[in-house]
C-alpha cells in the first residue's frame, strides 16, 4: 500500500522538507536573532497570534507548524514522537540556513523544545519552556476533567471545555477569537498521533543534559499542565529560571501577555546567540 498522507490546507509559501519527505510549513517575521516558536498539541502557528508580533519587534521570529497541523503534511502511516518532531524543527532551521536559534516551546511544543535542546545542543541558543512538563512517570498528572476535555476538544462542546482551561471566563468572553485559536482543527487521526506522542514522552533523563540557558514560564492556576511540573523542570535543568504567573491558566501567554512577553524578551536579551 502507498504512504497515507493527509494534507492540511493553510496559507503560506515556506516549507522545509524533513528526512522522510514530510513538508513542514513555517513563516518568518521581523529581524534580528532567530527565535523559533513551537506550538502546543494539535494546534498550529495561529496560537501565537497576539504574541509573536511583540517578539518580532526584537527578533527574527519563525512560526512552525509541526507535522499533522496547519500547513504541514500530516503523514499517518507511522507513530509520532518528540524526537521526530524535533528533527522536523531542525529541518526548518536548515532550510532557513540558521545554524543556531532561540527556541520557545509551548505545552507539547515545550516537550519538543526540550528534546531538541538535548539532541542538538549546538543548534539552540536560549530555551523558553512554557506551560509544559517532563513527561513520563515524573510528570504531575492533570485532573481527570482536564484529560476528558482534551479528548473532546473539537467543536462547540470542545470550546466550552477547553476555553476555561486556557483562560479565565471573563477574559475568554472578551477574546473569543483567542479561544478559537486554541481549539484543534487538524484531522482527528493526526490529533491522535500528537496525543500519543505527548503521552509516551519521557524527558526526565534528557533534562540534565540541556546546556541552553532556560526560562520556565507557567500559570499558577494551570490545570491542563499543573504548575508543579514547572518546578520539576526548573529543578532538573541546570541553571534554569522559573517564572510563575499568579492567576494565569494554561493560556498565560495571551492573558498575561505583557508580563510574560516582557520576561521572555528580557531573558533572551541576557542570553544572546
N, C-alpha and C positions, 0 to 999 in steps of 0.2 A: 504494500500500500504506500501511497505517496505521503509526504510530510504534511500534516494537518496544521494549517496556519490560519488564524482569523486576523484580518486586517482591520484595525481600528482607525476610523476617519477623524482627522483633525487638521487644522490649518497649520502649515509650517513647511519649510523647504529644506531644513537641515537634518540630515540623517547620517549617523555613523553606522558602520557595519560590524557587528560582533563576530567572534570567531566562527560561530555556526551559521552565519549568513543573516541572522536576525537584524532588521533595520531598527535603529534606536533614534528616536526623534529628540531634537534639542533646539533651543533658541538662545540668542545672546543679546544682552542689553548692557549698556554702559561701557566704561573703560577703566583700566587700572588692573590691579592684581585679580587673577581669575578666582571666582567664588562659585562653586558648583552646588546647586540646590537639589536635594533628593527627597522626593515626596513620600507620603505615607501609603499604607497598604491599600491597593486598588483605587488610589486617587491618581492625579496626574499633575502636570505643571500648573494648572489653573488654581490649585490650592495656595499657591504663592502670591496670588493677586492681593494687592494692598500691602505687601511686604517687600517683594523684590524691587519695587520702584525705588524705595528708600535705600536699599542695599546697592542698587545700581548707580546711585549718585557718587559712590566711592569705589566701586569695583566693577570689573567685567563679570556680570552675573550670567551664569549658564543654567537654564532650567532644563531638566531632562525628564523624559517620560520613560520609566522603566518598562521592560518588555511586558506586554499584556495590558498596557494602559495607553490612553491618549493617542498620539500619532505614531507610536511604535508598533511593530509587529507583535502579534500575540500567538507564538507557537504553542501548541497544546499537546505535542507528542512526547513531552518529557517533563519531569518534575522540575520546579524552580528551587533555587537555594540562594542564600545570601551571597555566597561566593560567585555564583553565576551572574547575579545582578550586579555585584561589584565589578566583575570583569566587563559587563556591558558599559558601566560608567567609565572604566578605563578606555574603552573603545571611543567614547565621546572625547575624552581628553586627548587621545591620539589623533582623532580627526581634527581637533582644534589646533594641534601642534603645541599643546600645553604640557610642558614637562612636569610642572607642579601646580597644584591648585589648593585653595582652601576648600573645605567641604562642610556643608551644613545639611545634616540629615534629620528629618522629622519622623517620629514614630517608627514604622518599619524601615523608613529611609535611614533612620539612625542606626539600625542594625546593619544595613548595607554599608553605611559610612564606617562603622566600627570594623567591619570585615575588610573594607578597602584599606583602611589605615594599618591593618595588621599584615595584609598580604603584599601591599605595595607601599611601604612607609616612605620610600623616596619620592612618591608622587603626591603626598599630602603635606600641605603646609600646616595651617591651624585647623582644628576639628571642632565643630559645634554639634552637640547631640541634643536634640530637642524632643521632649516627651517620649522617651524611648526606654529600653530595658536591655538586660544582658541575655535574656533567653535562657532556656534550659531549666534545670531544677532550682536554680538560684533566683529565677525571676519571681517577683512578688505578683501573684495572680490577680487579675481584675475580678471584681464581684460578678456573680452569675448573671445578673440582669444586664451588665455591660457586654458580656460574651453573647448573650441572646440577641442584643441589639445589633451587634456586628453581623450576625447571621441573617438578619432581616433588614439590612441597610439600604435596600433599594426601594424606590417609590415613595409614596406619601407615608406609608407606615414606617419606613426607614427614616424619613425626615423627622417624624415625631419622636423616634427613639434615639437617633444619633445626635440631633441638634442639641438637646440638653446635656449630652456628654461632652460636647465640644465647647459650648458656650453657656453663660447664664441666660435664663429665659428672656430677660429684658434686652440683653444685647442681641440675642438671636432674632427677636421680634423686630428690632430696629435695623437689622442687617440680614434680611432673608437671602440675599444673593450669596453671602458667605456660607450659609448653611448648605445651599445648593452645591457649592463647590467642594464640600467635604463629603458628599454622597457618592458612592461608587457608580460609575457609568460604563465600566468596561464589561465585556462578556462574562456571564456567570461562571463559565469554566475557567476563565483567566482569574477571576476573583478567587476561585478555589485554589488555584496554583499559588497565588500570593498568600492566602491564609495558611496553607500547608507549609510554605517556605518559612514564614514567620514562626509558626508553631514549632517547627523542628529545629530552629536555630538555637545553638548553644555557644555563646561567645565568651563564656566565663574564662576559659584558658587563653583566649586571644587578648583580652583586655590589658594584662600587664605588659604585653609586647608593644602596645601602642606608644610610639615615640612622639607623636604630634602633640603640641600644646592643645589642651582640650578644655572646652567650656561645656558644662552640662546645664541645660535650661529646662525647667519643669514648672507646671502649675501645681500649686499645693492641693487643689481640690480635684485633681485629675482622677477619674475612675476608670477610664479606658486603659491607662498605664499608671498605676498607683505611684505616688511620688517617692515611696521607699525605694523604687528602682533607680531613681536618680542618685540617691545616696549610695547605693551599691556601686553604680558606675563611677561616681566621683572618688569612692574609696579604693576602687580596683585599678583605675587608670593612673599611672604615675603623674603626680603634679596637677591633676585635674582640678578645675574650679567649678563651683556649684552655685547656680542662681535659682532660688526657689521664689515663685511669684505668688504671694498670698491672694486668695480669692479666684485665681485663674484655674480653668479646667483644661482639657486636652488641647483646645484651640487657643492656647495662650498667645501664640504668635500673631493672632489677629486682635483678640480682645485686649491683650496687654501690649499691643504693638509698640507704642512709643518706648516704654521701658525696656522691653525685650530686644527690640531692634537696636536701640542705642547701646545696650550691653554687648550685643554681638559685634557691632561696628567698633566699639572701644577695644574689645578683646582682639579682633583681627588687626587693629592698628598697632597693638602692642606686640604682635607676632607676625611681622611681615614675611613674605615668601623669601 
